Amino acid sequence: CKDSLCDAVSGTCEFCTSGYFGSICTNVCSKNCKDYICEINSGNCSNCKSGFYGANCTSSCPTNCKNSICEINYGICIGCNVGYRGDKCDEVVTSNTGTLSNGDDNQTTVIGAVVGSICGLVALLVLGTVFFFWRRHKRSDQRPGRQSTNVDNQVIEADSSDHVTSLPTLENEEIKVSVKPTVPQKPKALTVVHKKTPEEKGTGYYNTVTLQPVTSSTVITLSNLQSYLLTHSKEYLHEQFKNLPVNTEATMMVGLSAENKNKNRYKNICTYDHSRVHLEADSTKKHGDYINASYLKGYKGEKFIASQGPNKIILNDFIRMIWEQKIEKVVMLTNLIEDGKSKCDPYWPDEGETTFGEIRVRLAATQVFADYIIRRLQLYMDSQPMHPVTQFHFTSWPDKGVPENPWALVDFEQRVAATATKRPIVVHCSAGVGRTGTFIALRNVMREAEDTQQMDFFNTVAKLRQDRTMMIQTAEQYVFLHEAAKVAMTCINTTITSNNITDRVRQLEKKSISGKTEMEIEFDAVCSVCLEESQFTDEEGSAGIMYQNSRTVSNKLKNRFGNILPKENYRPVLMCESSDMGDYINAVLTPSFRQRNQDIITQLPLPTTVVDFWRLITQLKISLVVAFEEQLQATDSTIGEYLPTSDKEKTSFPPFQVCMGTLHQGSHWEERKLIVTGSQGAEEHSLIHLRYTENTTDPKKLLSFLKHARTTNP
C-alpha cells in the first residue's frame, strides 16, 4: 500500500505504489504501462509507453504513426509520418497534391486553406508558520514578461494573445485533394486540414485525416482526469490539437462580401453563413443584417454567441445585437489596449450614459476585483422598457500567450456561471475565436463533467468549430483548457455564502471512510493540482526555470529553508544600488480580493538578509509590516535583528537607519511606527510594524488581529 495506508478493518489499500494494483496491491501492472502506472481496481494502464495501446497496452501502434504515438483505446494515430494519412496512417499519399494511392482520381474536394493560431489568483507558496505580510500604498504589477516568438504576418497585424496571424486569404490558396471515404457505412466524418510546419521535411502539402464526429476514445472520466494529465505530455496534446477538424463545407459568402468585409476586425475571421447572427435590417436599409458573431451550442441547451470585439465601425451594431437578442450576460476576455494595439472599443460609458445609434447605454454600477470587473449596464431605446445587461470583463489575460496559471480564469468562469440566464451569453475577445473558444469550451466541459462525471475536450472543441472558425486557435490554449478544467474540478462546490459557512465547516470536519476529514481531502486535492513535478509542464514552467534565481549559489544562502522558494514570476525584483547587491529576496507578491500584487509574503529576515529586507520596504514603499513569531529571535539564531532595540533611537543597518516610535499595546499585538532613512539625502519613509504576540492560533484572537491590521493607517 502506498505510504502504508490501508483500511483499519478490511486492510484494503487506499492507493498502491507505482507498478501495482488490486485491493491489497499485490498484482503487477503491465510492463507497457507508462511509468508502470495502472488503475488500482482493473489494472488498466492510465497511459501506455510510446508505441503501444489497448487496456493493458499489449497492442502495438500502427507503423506509420508519427513518433509512434497513438490513441490509448483504439490505436488511432495522433498524426502520421510524411506521406501517410488515415486513422491508422495506412493510406499512402503518392504525390504532393495529396492524392491517395487507392483513391478515385475523378472525385475531388476543394479545400480552402485556412490555417492559423488563436484568439489571480496567484500560485501559493507555503512558507510554514513564519511569514510577513505587507500592504502597499498602490498597485505594482511589475513581473518578468514571457518572451514572444516572431511570426509571419501575411494577412493581418499580429495579435500575439489571440494569435490571429499568418492566415492566407480564403481566395488566394486553394488545393485540390482527392479523398476516398474510408468505410461507406460510417457516419459522416469531419475533415481535418493540417498544414505542415516549417520543421517538417519535404514539400508542403495538406494532410487530411478522417475523424468520427463523436468517439469514446477521447472521453476522460473524472476519476482518471488527474492521472490522464500526469501521463499525457503537452506534446501529446499538441498532436491531438493538430487533428482538430476544420469545417470545410461551411461557406462565408455574407461575411466576405464587398458590403460586409470592412465589418470584420480581421480579414479572414468572419462568420459561417449557417450560424451567423442576423441583425434586424430596417426597411430603409440604413443598416444591414451582418455582424461578425456566431451562434454556438453549449451543453444541454445552453446557448452562446461568439463575437469579435467591436471597433468603431460596428459599435452600434454590437449594441443592437445585445438589444435585439435580449442578451443578459456579456463576457469580455480582452483589454481595450494590449501591447500598444487596440483590441476592442468600449461599448459602455466610463460614467453616466452614452448613445450608440438609437440605443442609450447607462453604467449603473461597477465592481472591481483582482482579475476581473463586473459592470451593470442599462439599455434604453425610445419608450421601451429598460433592458439590464451584466458585463463580466476578465482583465488578467496577458498580452502574450495564455495566463500563467488557470486559477483566475476558473474563478471568473464560476462567477459568470453563478447567475442563470435563458438567453444566449455573448462571449468576445478581439477576434472572437481564441480566448472566446477557450472560455466557451471550458464552460461546456465543466457542465458535461457535472452531469456525466466525464469530459471530452477534443469533441467539445470539434463541435464549436462546426459553427465558428478556429475556435481554440493554438496548441498552447488547447493545453491551457485542460489545465483549467483540472483546477475547476478541484473547485466544484467549494464556493459558499457567508450564511452557509457554519454548515460547510461542519461538513468538512466529518471523516470519510479513508479516515481523513473532508477538509484534509479538500486540502490534498488543492496540493495535487499544484504539483510542480508533474509531466504537465513545459520548459518555461519547469522547476529549473521556475526557481532559477532562488537556487543560484549566491542566493541559496538567503533562503531559510531549501524547499520554500519564491517562483520566478511572482517574486519582487529589487533594484541594485551597488554592484555587490543582488536583486533577490525570498518573498512573493500575492493578490488581495480586489487587487493584484497587493501584498508581499516573506520569511523573517536572516542575519545576512536584514539589509535586503529594508531595501524591499523602502523600494516598494511598504506601509504596513505584519510580523508573526518575531519574538523567537531571542532563541533562534537564524532570525536577524532588524528592529531598533530601544524607542526613539536610530539603529544603523547600513546604508539604512531605522528609528522606532512609541509602543502601542493591544490585546493580541504590539504596534510601533518606524521611520527609515537610506543614504545621505534620501527621503524618509514611515511605516507601521504590527507584531502578533500570541503563540496560539485561536481563531477569535486571529480574527481580532486581522480586523485591526485592516484598519491600521500609517
Secondary structure, 3 states (H helix, E strand, C coil): CHHHCECCCCCCECCCCCCEECCCCCEECCCCEHHHCECCCCCCECCECCCEECCCCCEECCCCEHHHCECCCCCCECCECCCEECCCCCEEECCCCCCECCCCCCCCEEEECCCCCCCCCCCCCCCCCCCEEEEECCCCCCCCCCCCCCCCCCCCCCCCCCCCCCCCCCCCCEEEECCCCCCCCCCCCEEEEEECCCCCCCCCCEEEEEECCCCHHHCEEHHHHHHHHHHCCHHHHHHHHHCCCCCCCCCCCCCCCCCCHHHCCCCCCCCCCCCEEECCCCCCCCCCCEEEEEEEECHHHCEEEEECCCCCCCHHHHHHHHHHCCCCEEEECCCCEECCEECCCCCCCCCCEEEECCEEEEEEEEEECCCEEEEEEEEECCCCCCEEEEEEEECCCCCCCCCCCCHHHHHHHHHHHCCCCCCCEEEECCCCCCHHHHHHHHHHHHHHHHHHCEECHHHHHHHHHCCCCCCCCCHHHHHHHHHHHHHHHHHCCCCCCHHHHHHHHHHHCCECCCCCEHHHHHHHHHHHHCCCCCCCCCHHHCHHHHCCCCCCHHHHCCCCCCCCCCCHHHCCCCCCCCCCCCCCCCEEEECCCCCCCCEEEECCCCCCCHHHHHHHHHHCCEEEEEECCHHHHHCCCCCCCCCCCCCCCEEEECCEEEEECCCEECCCEEEEEEEEECCCCCCCEEEEEEEECCCCCCHHHHHHHHHHHHHCCC
